[in-house]
Amino acid sequence: MSHMFVPGPVDVADEVLQAQARQMVPHRSPEFEAIFRRVAEKAQQVFFTRQRVLITASSGTGLQEAAMRNLVQERVLSCVNGAFGSRWYDVALTNGKQADKLEFDWDRPVSPDAVAEKVKLGDYEAVALVHNETSTGLMNPVKEVAAAVHAVDPDVLILVDAVSSFSGAKIAVDDWGLDMVLTSSQKCLALPPGLALAAVSDRALKKAETVENRGWYFDLLRLEKHRLKDSTPATPAVSLIYALDKQFERIFAEGIEARFARHSAMAKRVHEWAESQGMSIYAPQGYRSQTVTTIKNDLGWGIGDLNAFLMERGMRLANGYGPLKNKTFRIAHMGETQMADIETLLGAMEEFKKG
Ligand SMILES: *Cc1c(COP(=O)(O)O)cnc(C)c1O
């Protein structure tokens, strides 16, 4: 396996790749329905929800769009402290919603108090935020934001993008009172791209009943109607469902809490290593991602040179995102990545540093 320390698409385990090579079965057959039901139930466990998980043949952005089209008739508060929060805000606008942007510096978390303050003044149907900003390696305090919003207006829905943290960091959908939490297959879940999953609350579906122009493909009510028959309105990505089934088997064999602990240990190791080398972490203490670390390029490395050096050794990391390019670089530690892989990477970077 090559070692891509890039935040998606990430390395996929061989047995997961091979699961996709299985012959097709008709999606409206008892055989497929049994697999579809099994993956949806396993997904519920990883989302910590007794409500439902919908699965679509799309990337995560498709479900960002679904959230806006189904759960907002008019007004949404979009929290933005990175590139993916910004994209979700654009998704709201381009779907004709009145989105208000609540912006924070990219190295600051979304503030629960600031969100609550806006919600108190505005007439919002929903608040949208990104759990794990892959562009900055910052993990937003979703639980605290949800609690602050519920305290001022319990009817406001909480929409969460967990594309790069789902299955690597705990997100307790029911306990935290979240209404739609979406993810894609090619990040921490470590599958090939092409599948998206979302936990959707009962009250979110109730709200969707009142929203016009939900569209067809991403209509949550239509998806739910078919889910109740272990199916989908349109053809599902059958091969990816096979792969998801295999990946959940592997995730539960490791243990979900053990998986979270592995991610958190790798993050800690990378943070301590960077600081020991004289570099600093972009995200502030307490808000650092468990799945991807953004390191400030304090040593003035040529990131292209660093990557060329690493690629000769079968590894690759990611440059900083957008405006942070060359000023930072990112190490993903998610999915299949193990501590031993991290040690190999850090060893190679120390070699690079010696020049
Ligand atoms: C990658 C990413 C997205 C976009 O997901 P796609 O699956 O590429 O559509 C959205 N949000 C976050 C936080 C991401 O990391």
The ligand as an ORCA input file, in Angstrom:
! r2SCAN-3c Opt
* xyz 0 1
  C     -13.733     16.925      1.300
  C     -14.699     17.743      2.078
  C     -15.920     18.153      1.540
  C     -16.298     17.854      0.132
  O     -16.649     16.525      0.079
  P     -16.814     15.784     -1.337
  O     -17.034     14.364     -0.909
  O     -15.551     16.025     -2.078
  O     -17.981     16.379     -2.001
  C     -16.798     18.868      2.320
  N     -16.483     19.161      3.590
  C     -15.332     18.791      4.160
  C     -15.058     19.155      5.567
  C     -14.396     18.062      3.427
  O     -13.243     17.678      3.973
*
